[in-house]
């Protein structure tokens, strides 16, 4: 389940990367294009999208590190595989929530 | 009796036709991306709600611009390698596989170009 999720989140991140490039281009374009981009991302569907993308990012990040450990030869015992899998899921959720709370705190509230 | 050498008979098998360099490049970009994306995630969260001037100033500082360039390059390469594997695994028609791979390659290069030009525009 987790391995196909790694692939799915990877593809989703790839799609999200296009939005990152759009954002960078919007900054380069000046205040008007930037404000348009920020308004798009700040809208309700925009934020939902960003939230989902954040989770996809942290899941792919944590599971990716898990993969790198496997590449190095560690953690193949089955109980360890299940354990590390749970760590990845919990960490992904926690990091997603933490980063969004930090973001809102920087903005000074839930606006 | 085939005149092919043993090596000639085993090379080029599988849906991707070749792969170790790909495997290592994927791991290399992954390792580079751990600190790079971590840095970007924290920066993006702290920049939440900032106005254009603040963001432009942030991107415009040489260190940040340099890190962003590395982030864009590593991300796009890593994403391309990953998408390549997904396409090779699930698209079985050789013609479509080639077409999709070429499209993803072209699109990735376009995205990298756009991102780099944007960063450089803000920097200078």
gemmi code that builds the backbone of each chain (N, CA, C; Angstrom):
import gemmi

chains = {
    "A": [
        ("UNK", (0.840, -1.215, 0.000), (0.000, 0.000, 0.000), (0.864, 1.250, 0.000)),
        ("UNK", (1.896, 1.180, 0.845), (2.755, 2.359, 0.952), (3.603, 2.563, -0.287)),
        ("UNK", (3.973, 1.456, -0.957), (4.855, 1.634, -2.108), (4.116, 2.263, -3.278)),
        ("UNK", (2.842, 1.887, -3.480), (2.114, 2.513, -4.579), (1.810, 3.963, -4.220)),
        ("UNK", (1.646, 4.226, -2.910), (1.433, 5.597, -2.472), (2.661, 6.435, -2.754)),
        ("UNK", (3.846, 5.802, -2.625), (5.095, 6.513, -2.924), (5.088, 6.945, -4.381)),
        ("UNK", (4.651, 6.055, -5.269), (4.571, 6.380, -6.688), (3.536, 7.459, -6.945)),
        ("UNK", (2.343, 7.294, -6.352), (1.269, 8.256, -6.571), (1.667, 9.644, -6.079)),
        ("UNK", (2.237, 9.698, -4.859), (2.655, 11.001, -4.354), (3.753, 11.580, -5.227)),
        ("UNK", (4.616, 10.717, -5.769), (5.672, 11.197, -6.655), (5.091, 11.869, -7.884)),
        ("UNK", (4.128, 11.222, -8.511), (3.500, 11.790, -9.696), (2.773, 13.084, -9.336)),
        ("UNK", (2.078, 13.074, -8.191), (1.367, 14.272, -7.748), (2.344, 15.418, -7.516)),
        ("UNK", (3.508, 15.101, -6.918), (4.518, 16.126, -6.688), (5.027, 16.670, -8.006)),
        ("UNK", (5.155, 15.788, -8.995), (5.589, 16.238, -10.305), (4.616, 17.257, -10.883)),
        ("UNK", (3.325, 16.964, -10.738), (2.312, 17.904, -11.208), (2.398, 19.200, -10.414)),
        ("UNK", (2.621, 19.074, -9.103), (2.737, 20.256, -8.257), (3.950, 21.091, -8.596)),
        ("UNK", (4.997, 20.450, -9.100), (6.205, 21.176, -9.469), (5.891, 22.215, -10.537)),
        ("UNK", (4.916, 21.910, -11.384), (4.511, 22.889, -12.393), (3.982, 24.151, -11.716)),
        ("UNK", (3.234, 23.951, -10.613), (2.699, 25.100, -9.888), (3.814, 25.891, -9.237)),
        ("UNK", (4.868, 25.194, -8.783), (6.016, 25.887, -8.192), (6.678, 26.773, -9.229)),
        ("UNK", (6.846, 26.235, -10.441), (7.458, 27.017, -11.511), (6.572, 28.216, -11.838)),
        ("UNK", (5.263, 27.998, -11.864), (4.321, 29.108, -12.109), (4.516, 30.192, -11.062)),
        ("UNK", (4.642, 29.767, -9.816), (4.809, 30.724, -8.717), (6.086, 31.538, -8.890)),
        ("UNK", (7.201, 30.857, -9.237), (8.472, 31.562, -9.449), (8.349, 32.567, -10.587)),
        ("UNK", (7.672, 32.147, -11.659), (7.483, 33.045, -12.800), (6.631, 34.240, -12.386)),
        ("UNK", (5.648, 33.998, -11.514), (4.781, 35.084, -11.055), (5.570, 36.112, -10.246)),
        ("UNK", (6.528, 35.634, -9.430), (7.373, 36.560, -8.681), (8.198, 37.386, -9.647)),
        ("UNK", (8.773, 36.727, -10.657), (9.613, 37.423, -11.635), (8.799, 38.432, -12.420)),
        ("UNK", (7.500, 38.175, -12.561), (6.661, 39.063, -13.356), (6.321, 40.376, -12.676)),
        ("UNK", (6.533, 40.436, -11.358), (6.231, 41.692, -10.683), (5.055, 41.570, -9.728)),
        ("UNK", (4.745, 42.664, -9.011), (3.705, 42.606, -7.973), (2.323, 42.148, -8.466)),
        ("UNK", (1.918, 42.570, -9.686), (0.564, 42.206, -10.135), (0.449, 40.710, -10.342)),
        ("UNK", (1.404, 40.145, -11.115), (1.324, 38.706, -11.377), (1.467, 37.922, -10.068)),
        ("UNK", (2.329, 38.461, -9.178), (2.513, 37.793, -7.900), (1.222, 37.773, -7.100)),
        ("UNK", (0.554, 38.940, -7.049), (-0.692, 39.003, -6.277), (-1.748, 38.066, -6.845)),
        ("UNK", (-1.783, 37.971, -8.186), (-2.735, 37.033, -8.811), (-2.448, 35.616, -8.369)),
        ("UNK", (-1.152, 35.248, -8.434), (-0.776, 33.891, -8.036), (-1.131, 33.636, -6.578)),
        ("UNK", (-0.818, 34.598, -5.704), (-1.096, 34.421, -4.279), (-2.594, 34.285, -4.033)),
        ("UNK", (-3.388, 35.063, -4.813), (-4.843, 34.982, -4.655), (-5.341, 33.584, -5.053)),
        ("UNK", (-4.769, 33.070, -6.159), (-5.159, 31.727, -6.604), (-4.830, 30.684, -5.553)),
        ("UNK", (-3.592, 30.763, -5.051), (-3.183, 29.778, -4.061), (-3.913, 29.968, -2.747)),
        ("UNK", (-4.310, 31.220, -2.458), (-4.952, 31.509, -1.180), (-6.431, 31.196, -1.145)),
        ("UNK", (-7.025, 30.942, -2.326), (-8.455, 30.632, -2.361), (-8.706, 29.299, -1.672)),
        ("UNK", (-9.985, 29.026, -1.387), (-10.311, 27.777, -0.676), (-9.861, 26.542, -1.465)),
        ("UNK", (-10.232, 26.424, -2.763), (-9.710, 25.251, -3.484), (-8.195, 25.256, -3.589)),
        ("UNK", (-7.615, 26.462, -3.691), (-6.164, 26.575, -3.770), (-5.501, 26.027, -2.519)),
        ("UNK", (-6.053, 26.414, -1.362), (-5.466, 25.939, -0.107), (-5.647, 24.452, 0.076)),
        ("UNK", (-6.811, 23.946, -0.348), (-7.033, 22.504, -0.242), (-5.995, 21.759, -1.067)),
        ("UNK", (-5.770, 22.281, -2.276), (-4.780, 21.689, -3.168), (-3.392, 21.709, -2.529)),
        ("UNK", (-3.041, 22.878, -1.956), (-1.735, 23.017, -1.325), (-1.601, 22.079, -0.133)),
        ("UNK", (-2.697, 21.940, 0.626), (-2.645, 21.064, 1.792), (-2.398, 19.629, 1.365)),
        ("UNK", (-3.134, 19.191, 0.326), (-2.937, 17.842, -0.186), (-1.529, 17.662, -0.722)),
        ("UNK", (-1.049, 18.714, -1.402), (0.292, 18.636, -1.961), (1.342, 18.572, -0.852)),
        ("UNK", (1.101, 19.326, 0.236), (2.020, 19.284, 1.377), (2.109, 17.876, 1.934)),
        ("UNK", (0.939, 17.221, 2.092), (0.973, 15.870, 2.615), (1.712, 14.946, 1.647)),
        ("UNK", (1.427, 15.091, 0.348), (2.112, 14.258, -0.645), (3.615, 14.456, -0.544)),
        ("UNK", (4.012, 15.746, -0.349), (5.432, 16.026, -0.228), (6.026, 15.333, 0.976)),
        ("UNK", (5.437, 15.513, 2.176), (6.044, 14.939, 3.376), (6.019, 13.419, 3.362)),
        ("UNK", (4.941, 12.840, 2.770), (4.914, 11.385, 2.699), (6.043, 10.881, 1.796)),
        ("UNK", (6.166, 11.502, 0.605), (7.189, 11.067, -0.333), (8.576, 11.264, 0.263)),
        ("UNK", (8.731, 12.378, 1.015), (9.996, 12.697, 1.677), (10.360, 11.619, 2.701)),
        ("UNK", (9.435, 11.315, 3.621), (9.723, 10.348, 4.684), (9.895, 8.938, 4.115)),
        ("UNK", (8.993, 8.553, 3.206), (9.105, 7.217, 2.627), (10.348, 7.097, 1.757)),
        ("UNK", (10.736, 8.244, 1.151), (11.950, 8.248, 0.344), (13.177, 7.961, 1.195)),
        ("UNK", (13.217, 8.571, 2.389), (14.333, 8.302, 3.305), (14.331, 6.829, 3.699)),
        ("UNK", (13.130, 6.291, 3.919), (12.982, 4.861, 4.216), (13.588, 4.033, 3.080)),
        ("UNK", (13.328, 4.459, 1.820), (13.871, 3.766, 0.664), (15.391, 3.829, 0.636)),
        ("UNK", (15.926, 5.026, 0.989), (17.384, 5.186, 0.982), (18.036, 4.264, 2.005)),
        ("UNK", (17.367, 4.084, 3.164), (17.889, 3.130, 4.143), (17.918, 1.726, 3.571)),
        ("UNK", (16.837, 1.358, 2.832), (16.813, 0.038, 2.205), (17.932, -0.101, 1.192)),
        ("UNK", (18.157, 0.973, 0.404), (19.231, 0.928, -0.578), (20.574, 0.681, 0.087)),
        ("UNK", (20.736, 1.239, 1.306), (21.997, 1.050, 2.024), (22.053, -0.321, 2.683)),
        ("UNK", (20.945, -1.046, 2.663), (20.964, -2.403, 3.198), (20.333, -2.590, 4.559)),
        ("UNK", (19.722, -1.503, 5.112), (19.159, -1.629, 6.451), (17.649, -1.762, 6.447)),
        ("UNK", (17.152, -2.458, 7.446), (15.716, -2.419, 7.708), (14.861, -3.381, 6.923)),
        ("UNK", (15.429, -4.504, 6.461), (14.621, -5.413, 5.660), (13.811, -6.414, 6.461)),
        ("UNK", (14.138, -6.584, 7.740), (13.368, -7.530, 8.553), (11.914, -7.090, 8.556)),
        ("UNK", (11.008, -8.038, 8.370), (9.604, -7.681, 8.176), (8.996, -6.824, 9.283)),
        ("UNK", (9.229, -7.155, 10.575), (8.692, -6.279, 11.621), (9.204, -4.850, 11.480)),
        ("UNK", (10.496, -4.713, 11.085), (11.075, -3.383, 10.886), (10.392, -2.672, 9.724)),
        ("UNK", (10.092, -3.417, 8.687), (9.421, -2.817, 7.534), (8.074, -2.233, 7.958)),
        ("UNK", (7.302, -3.005, 8.700), (6.003, -2.506, 9.173), (6.169, -1.325, 10.108)),
        ("UNK", (7.167, -1.449, 11.032), (7.396, -0.369, 11.985), (7.769, 0.919, 11.300)),
        ("UNK", (8.751, 0.851, 10.397), (9.178, 2.062, 9.698), (8.041, 2.622, 8.852)),
        ("UNK", (7.204, 1.753, 8.320), (6.052, 2.207, 7.548), (5.139, 3.079, 8.388)),
        ("UNK", (4.852, 2.640, 9.593), (4.008, 3.434, 10.497), (4.669, 4.749, 10.873)),
        ("UNK", (5.992, 4.704, 11.099), (6.718, 5.938, 11.418), (6.544, 6.940, 10.288)),
        ("UNK", (6.653, 6.444, 9.047), (6.508, 7.317, 7.882), (5.133, 7.968, 7.853)),
        ("UNK", (4.087, 7.187, 8.056), (2.722, 7.721, 7.988), (2.504, 8.768, 9.079)),
        ("UNK", (2.881, 8.416, 10.317), (2.684, 9.339, 11.436), (3.491, 10.618, 11.225)),
        ("UNK", (4.774, 10.453, 10.823), (5.631, 11.622, 10.598), (5.064, 12.511, 9.505)),
        ("UNK", (4.552, 11.909, 8.424), (3.999, 12.695, 7.313), (2.838, 13.545, 7.789)),
        ("UNK", (1.918, 12.937, 8.527), (0.767, 13.685, 9.026), (1.232, 14.791, 9.961)),
        ("UNK", (2.131, 14.448, 10.891), (2.616, 15.428, 11.871), (3.307, 16.601, 11.187)),
        ("UNK", (4.197, 16.304, 10.218), (4.925, 17.369, 9.530), (3.985, 18.242, 8.712)),
        ("UNK", (2.979, 17.633, 8.089), (2.008, 18.412, 7.324), (1.308, 19.404, 8.239)),
        ("UNK", (0.777, 18.893, 9.352), (0.067, 19.769, 10.279), (0.998, 20.838, 10.841)),
        ("UNK", (2.221, 20.446, 11.223), (3.165, 21.402, 11.811), (3.498, 22.522, 10.840)),
        ("UNK", (3.776, 22.183, 9.581), (4.156, 23.216, 8.619), (2.998, 24.164, 8.357)),
        ("UNK", (1.764, 23.642, 8.302), (0.627, 24.530, 8.071), (0.344, 25.416, 9.279)),
        ("UNK", (0.553, 24.875, 10.472), (0.350, 25.701, 11.664), (1.402, 26.813, 11.691)),
        ("UNK", (2.631, 26.469, 11.293), (3.688, 27.482, 11.222), (3.312, 28.565, 10.216)),
        ("UNK", (2.808, 28.140, 9.074), (2.411, 29.098, 8.048), (1.328, 30.051, 8.536)),
        ("UNK", (0.310, 29.477, 9.161), (-0.772, 30.319, 9.673), (-0.286, 31.236, 10.787)),
        ("UNK", (0.620, 30.723, 11.623), (1.163, 31.542, 12.704), (1.913, 32.733, 12.124)),
        ("UNK", (2.657, 32.514, 11.027), (3.386, 33.604, 10.392), (2.429, 34.659, 9.867)),
        ("UNK", (1.253, 34.216, 9.400), (0.276, 35.167, 8.890), (-0.506, 35.825, 10.013)),
        ("UNK", (-0.324, 35.330, 11.231), (-1.007, 35.955, 12.363), (-2.432, 35.503, 12.567)),
        ("UNK", (-2.758, 34.270, 12.163), (-4.121, 33.824, 12.450), (-4.689, 32.910, 11.385)),
        ("UNK", (-5.971, 32.632, 11.428), (-6.597, 31.691, 10.523), (-7.206, 32.367, 9.315)),
        ("UNK", (-6.862, 33.598, 9.054), (-7.472, 34.337, 7.937), (-7.177, 33.686, 6.592)),
    ],
    "B": [
        ("UNK", (22.821, -22.117, -34.088), (23.550, -21.640, -32.924), (23.864, -20.161, -33.117)),
        ("UNK", (23.389, -19.324, -32.214), (23.564, -17.881, -32.352), (25.018, -17.495, -32.126)),
        ("UNK", (25.455, -16.495, -32.933), (26.836, -16.046, -32.780), (26.954, -14.918, -31.752)),
        ("UNK", (25.855, -14.582, -31.061), (25.905, -13.492, -30.080), (26.708, -13.927, -28.867)),
        ("UNK", (27.439, -12.961, -28.303), (28.163, -13.245, -27.063), (27.155, -13.326, -25.926)),
        ("UNK", (27.611, -13.854, -24.801), (26.736, -13.954, -23.634), (26.258, -12.569, -23.215)),
        ("UNK", (27.187, -11.583, -23.221), (26.843, -10.220, -22.816), (25.818, -9.637, -23.790)),
        ("UNK", (26.028, -9.910, -25.086), (25.111, -9.384, -26.085), (23.705, -9.910, -25.912)),
        ("UNK", (23.601, -11.127, -25.395), (22.294, -11.731, -25.225), (21.547, -11.138, -24.038)),
        ("UNK", (22.276, -10.635, -23.021), (21.559, -10.153, -21.834), (21.373, -8.645, -21.813)),
        ("UNK", (22.130, -7.936, -22.613), (21.970, -6.481, -22.608), (20.646, -6.072, -23.227)),
        ("UNK", (20.083, -4.980, -22.710), (18.879, -4.421, -23.326), (17.593, -5.144, -22.999)),
        ("UNK", (17.591, -6.016, -21.970), (16.360, -6.697, -21.601), (15.530, -5.814, -20.676)),
        ("UNK", (14.284, -6.137, -20.533), (13.434, -5.357, -19.630), (12.798, -4.171, -20.337)),
        ("UNK", (11.799, -3.587, -19.662), (11.024, -2.544, -20.325), (11.838, -1.277, -20.545)),
        ("UNK", (12.847, -1.042, -19.699), (13.596, 0.208, -19.817), (14.817, 0.089, -20.697)),
        ("UNK", (15.265, -1.096, -20.952), (16.438, -1.382, -21.789), (17.779, -1.140, -21.103)),
        ("UNK", (17.848, -0.218, -20.169), (19.106, -0.020, -19.424), (18.778, 0.763, -18.164)),
        ("UNK", (19.673, 0.628, -17.132), (19.194, 1.257, -15.910), (20.080, 1.575, -14.743)),
        ("UNK", (21.323, 1.073, -14.664), (22.044, 1.308, -13.414), (22.361, 2.781, -13.199)),
        ("UNK", (22.773, 3.473, -14.292), (23.073, 4.899, -14.159), (21.856, 5.652, -13.672)),
        ("UNK", (20.729, 5.281, -14.217), (19.442, 5.858, -13.821), (19.197, 5.647, -12.331)),
        ("UNK", (19.433, 4.418, -11.868), (19.200, 4.071, -10.456), (20.045, 4.942, -9.546)),
        ("UNK", (21.323, 5.133, -9.907), (22.211, 5.897, -9.061), (21.846, 7.388, -9.091)),
        ("UNK", (21.540, 7.908, -10.301), (21.165, 9.317, -10.431), (19.929, 9.611, -9.582)),
        ("UNK", (18.994, 8.674, -9.561), (17.790, 8.850, -8.746), (18.142, 8.949, -7.264)),
        ("UNK", (19.062, 8.069, -6.812), (19.455, 8.101, -5.392), (20.253, 9.359, -5.076)),
        ("UNK", (21.100, 9.785, -6.014), (21.922, 10.971, -5.813), (21.046, 12.206, -5.678)),
        ("UNK", (20.101, 12.376, -6.606), (19.213, 13.529, -6.519), (18.346, 13.437, -5.265)),
        ("UNK", (17.953, 12.221, -4.889), (17.138, 12.058, -3.683), (17.895, 12.555, -2.462)),
        ("UNK", (19.158, 12.152, -2.342), (19.949, 12.565, -1.191), (20.143, 14.080, -1.177)),
        ("UNK", (20.382, 14.668, -2.351), (20.540, 16.126, -2.428), (19.230, 16.821, -2.060)),
        ("UNK", (18.122, 16.218, -2.447), (16.824, 16.848, -2.220), (16.396, 16.835, -0.756)),
        ("UNK", (16.929, 15.924, 0.059), (16.509, 15.878, 1.472), (16.797, 17.218, 2.150)),
        ("UNK", (18.069, 17.691, 2.162), (18.280, 19.006, 2.774), (17.659, 20.155, 1.974)),
        ("UNK", (17.699, 20.070, 0.634), (17.174, 21.163, -0.189), (15.682, 21.382, 0.022)),
        ("UNK", (14.900, 20.320, -0.015), (13.461, 20.475, 0.161), (13.134, 20.818, 1.608)),
        ("UNK", (13.904, 20.268, 2.541), (13.682, 20.610, 3.935), (13.833, 22.108, 4.138)),
        ("UNK", (14.921, 22.648, 3.581), (15.150, 24.092, 3.659), (14.009, 24.871, 3.007)),
        ("UNK", (13.580, 24.407, 1.817), (12.534, 25.122, 1.107), (11.209, 25.072, 1.853)),
        ("UNK", (10.884, 23.932, 2.423), (9.619, 23.787, 3.146), (9.556, 24.759, 4.311)),
        ("UNK", (10.661, 24.833, 5.085), (10.687, 25.752, 6.222), (10.593, 27.202, 5.734)),
        ("UNK", (11.360, 27.517, 4.677), (11.345, 28.879, 4.141), (9.958, 29.265, 3.655)),
        ("UNK", (9.310, 28.347, 2.923), (7.985, 28.653, 2.377), (6.992, 28.892, 3.504)),
        ("UNK", (7.079, 28.079, 4.559), (6.153, 28.257, 5.677), (6.375, 29.610, 6.344)),
        ("UNK", (7.644, 30.015, 6.516), (7.907, 31.295, 7.158), (7.567, 32.466, 6.243)),
        ("UNK", (7.506, 32.230, 4.939), (7.163, 33.294, 4.001), (5.665, 33.417, 3.777)),
        ("UNK", (4.877, 32.600, 4.445), (3.433, 32.600, 4.220), (2.847, 33.996, 4.419)),
        ("UNK", (2.095, 34.454, 3.409), (1.405, 35.733, 3.522), (2.276, 36.941, 3.233)),
        ("UNK", (3.543, 36.711, 2.886), (4.418, 37.858, 2.619), (4.037, 38.525, 1.303)),
        ("UNK", (4.373, 39.803, 1.178), (4.043, 40.515, -0.051), (5.150, 40.325, -1.080)),
        ("UNK", (4.931, 40.896, -2.260), (5.846, 40.668, -3.376), (7.257, 41.138, -3.055)),
        ("UNK", (7.343, 42.326, -2.429), (8.671, 42.895, -2.154), (9.502, 41.979, -1.273)),
        ("UNK", (8.861, 41.425, -0.241), (9.565, 40.527, 0.678), (10.040, 39.280, -0.044)),
        ("UNK", (9.134, 38.672, -0.821), (9.488, 37.431, -1.521), (10.582, 37.691, -2.544)),
        ("UNK", (10.441, 38.826, -3.280), (11.444, 39.129, -4.299), (12.809, 39.356, -3.656)),
        ("UNK", (12.811, 40.024, -2.512), (14.075, 40.257, -1.813), (14.689, 38.933, -1.364)),
        ("UNK", (13.836, 38.021, -0.906), (14.317, 36.703, -0.461), (14.946, 35.941, -1.629)),
        ("UNK", (14.219, 35.881, -2.765), (14.750, 35.170, -3.917), (15.986, 35.888, -4.442)),
        ("UNK", (15.990, 37.235, -4.312), (17.062, 38.017, -4.892), (18.391, 37.921, -4.162)),
        ("UNK", (18.401, 37.347, -2.967), (19.693, 37.201, -2.287), (20.430, 36.031, -2.920)),
        ("UNK", (21.730, 36.222, -3.208), (22.487, 35.218, -3.970), (22.450, 33.803, -3.391)),
        ("UNK", (22.549, 33.693, -2.055), (22.567, 32.348, -1.468), (21.248, 31.631, -1.731)),
        ("UNK", (20.148, 32.361, -1.486), (18.823, 31.754, -1.703), (18.637, 31.407, -3.172)),
        ("UNK", (19.052, 32.337, -4.048), (18.903, 32.067, -5.487), (19.678, 30.816, -5.875)),
        ("UNK", (20.911, 30.718, -5.362), (21.719, 29.539, -5.668), (21.048, 28.256, -5.195)),
        ("UNK", (20.531, 28.280, -3.956), (19.863, 27.087, -3.422), (18.619, 26.761, -4.227)),
        ("UNK", (17.879, 27.810, -4.625), (16.671, 27.571, -5.422), (17.013, 26.927, -6.762)),
        ("UNK", (18.126, 27.398, -7.379), (18.537, 26.823, -8.659), (18.859, 25.344, -8.473)),
        ("UNK", (19.596, 25.038, -7.402), (19.916, 23.630, -7.133), (18.644, 22.833, -6.903)),
        ("UNK", (17.707, 23.439, -6.149), (16.451, 22.755, -5.850), (15.701, 22.434, -7.135)),
        ("UNK", (15.603, 23.430, -8.036), (14.866, 23.238, -9.293), (15.515, 22.145, -10.133)),
        ("UNK", (16.842, 22.208, -10.257), (17.535, 21.218, -11.085), (17.378, 19.811, -10.515)),
        ("UNK", (17.647, 19.682, -9.194), (17.558, 18.348, -8.586), (16.123, 17.816, -8.657)),
        ("UNK", (15.142, 18.708, -8.361), (13.742, 18.274, -8.382), (13.327, 17.804, -9.757)),
        ("UNK", (13.637, 18.603, -10.791), (13.202, 18.244, -12.139), (13.861, 16.962, -12.617)),
        ("UNK", (15.139, 16.792, -12.302), (15.809, 15.577, -12.739), (15.217, 14.363, -12.015)),
        ("UNK", (15.049, 14.493, -10.696), (14.486, 13.429, -9.887), (13.075, 13.085, -10.360)),
        ("UNK", (12.279, 14.135, -10.657), (10.903, 13.927, -11.118), (10.893, 13.246, -12.476)),
        ("UNK", (11.814, 13.701, -13.362), (11.856, 13.081, -14.683), (12.200, 11.606, -14.574)),
        ("UNK", (13.248, 11.284, -13.771), (13.646, 9.879, -13.619), (12.487, 9.046, -13.073)),
        ("UNK", (11.781, 9.615, -12.065), (10.660, 8.882, -11.491), (9.547, 8.648, -12.500)),
        ("UNK", (9.205, 9.713, -13.255), (8.140, 9.573, -14.257), (8.550, 8.595, -15.341)),
        ("UNK", (9.852, 8.603, -15.665), (10.341, 7.672, -16.677), (10.050, 6.240, -16.247)),
        ("UNK", (10.329, 5.921, -14.970), (10.076, 4.575, -14.470), (8.596, 4.232, -14.522)),
        ("UNK", (7.758, 5.209, -14.111), (6.309, 4.956, -14.111), (5.811, 4.685, -15.530)),
        ("UNK", (6.278, 5.495, -16.489), (5.847, 5.294, -17.882), (6.323, 3.955, -18.396)),
        ("UNK", (7.601, 3.631, -18.124), (8.130, 2.368, -18.627), (7.418, 1.174, -18.020)),
        ("UNK", (6.951, 1.326, -16.769), (6.283, 0.200, -16.119), (4.865, -0.021, -16.611)),
        ("UNK", (4.153, 1.080, -16.927), (2.735, 0.920, -17.196), (2.328, 1.086, -18.647)),
        ("UNK", (3.197, 1.690, -19.473), (2.819, 1.845, -20.879), (3.484, 0.732, -21.665)),
        ("UNK", (2.687, -0.138, -22.261), (3.279, -1.297, -22.905), (3.454, -1.141, -24.400)),
        ("UNK", (2.755, -0.144, -24.964), (2.890, 0.095, -26.406), (4.162, 0.895, -26.630)),
        ("UNK", (5.103, 0.336, -27.402), (6.414, 0.971, -27.571), (6.306, 2.374, -28.121)),
        ("UNK", (5.410, 2.585, -29.067), (5.254, 3.892, -29.685), (4.792, 4.934, -28.688)),
        ("UNK", (3.769, 4.589, -27.926), (3.235, 5.509, -26.910), (4.253, 5.763, -25.815)),
        ("UNK", (5.004, 4.690, -25.452), (6.016, 4.844, -24.398), (7.033, 5.891, -24.820)),
        ("UNK", (7.519, 5.758, -26.055), (8.503, 6.705, -26.565), (7.943, 8.108, -26.623)),
        ("UNK", (6.721, 8.231, -27.143), (6.099, 9.549, -27.279), (5.947, 10.220, -25.919)),
        ("UNK", (5.442, 9.465, -24.934), (5.255, 10.034, -23.599), (6.578, 10.434, -22.969)),
        ("UNK", (7.594, 9.576, -23.112), (8.891, 9.896, -22.528), (9.462, 11.171, -23.144)),
        ("UNK", (9.353, 11.283, -24.470), (9.856, 12.474, -25.138), (9.108, 13.707, -24.661)),
        ("UNK", (7.779, 13.565, -24.527), (6.979, 14.696, -24.069), (7.391, 15.129, -22.669)),
        ("UNK", (7.523, 14.168, -21.759), (7.902, 14.493, -20.378), (9.279, 15.137, -20.342)),
        ("UNK", (10.194, 14.630, -21.155), (11.539, 15.206, -21.222), (11.473, 16.652, -21.672)),
        ("UNK", (10.754, 16.892, -22.777), (10.643, 18.235, -23.326), (9.996, 19.175, -22.315)),
        ("UNK", (8.920, 18.695, -21.689), (8.213, 19.524, -20.723), (9.088, 19.850, -19.518)),
        ("UNK", (9.867, 18.877, -19.043), (10.761, 19.100, -17.907), (11.782, 20.173, -18.241)),
        ("UNK", (12.363, 20.076, -19.434), (13.362, 21.070, -19.832), (12.722, 22.447, -19.885)),
        ("UNK", (11.495, 22.513, -20.406), (10.769, 23.787, -20.482), (10.553, 24.365, -19.088)),
        ("UNK", (10.140, 23.494, -18.148), (9.896, 23.951, -16.782), (11.183, 24.449, -16.138)),
        ("UNK", (12.273, 23.704, -16.314), (13.548, 24.115, -15.728), (13.955, 25.473, -16.276)),
        ("UNK", (13.820, 25.639, -17.588), (14.185, 26.893, -18.230), (13.379, 28.047, -17.663)),
        ("UNK", (12.066, 27.845, -17.573), (11.193, 28.885, -17.015), (11.600, 29.242, -15.596)),
        ("UNK", (11.824, 28.206, -14.777), (12.167, 28.449, -13.372), (13.496, 29.189, -13.259)),
        ("UNK", (14.510, 28.734, -14.006), (15.821, 29.371, -13.912), (15.758, 30.817, -14.395)),
        ("UNK", (15.051, 31.055, -15.518), (14.938, 32.415, -16.029), (14.218, 33.307, -15.015)),
        ("UNK", (13.197, 32.753, -14.347), (12.479, 33.535, -13.341), (13.408, 33.932, -12.205)),
        ("UNK", (14.156, 32.953, -11.685), (15.060, 33.223, -10.564), (16.096, 34.263, -10.970)),
        ("UNK", (16.662, 34.090, -12.173), (17.687, 35.034, -12.628), (17.101, 36.428, -12.843)),
        ("UNK", (15.837, 36.490, -13.320), (15.188, 37.799, -13.499), (15.080, 38.524, -12.179)),
        ("UNK", (14.692, 37.800, -11.130), (14.548, 38.438, -9.828), (15.904, 38.818, -9.259)),
        ("UNK", (16.927, 37.976, -9.564), (18.250, 38.207, -8.996), (18.911, 39.464, -9.579)),
        ("UNK", (18.707, 39.690, -10.880), (19.415, 40.805, -11.521), (18.522, 41.965, -11.902)),
    ],
}
model = gemmi.Model(1)
for chain_id, residues in chains.items():
    chain = gemmi.Chain(chain_id)
    for i, (resn, *xyz) in enumerate(residues, 1):
        res = gemmi.Residue()
        res.name, res.seqid = resn, gemmi.SeqId(i, " ")
        for name, pos in zip(("N", "CA", "C"), xyz):
            atom = gemmi.Atom()
            atom.name, atom.element = name, gemmi.Element(name[0])
            atom.pos, atom.b_iso = gemmi.Position(*pos), 0.0
            res.add_atom(atom)
        chain.add_residue(res)
    model.add_chain(chain)
structure = gemmi.Structure()
structure.add_model(model)
structure.setup_entities()
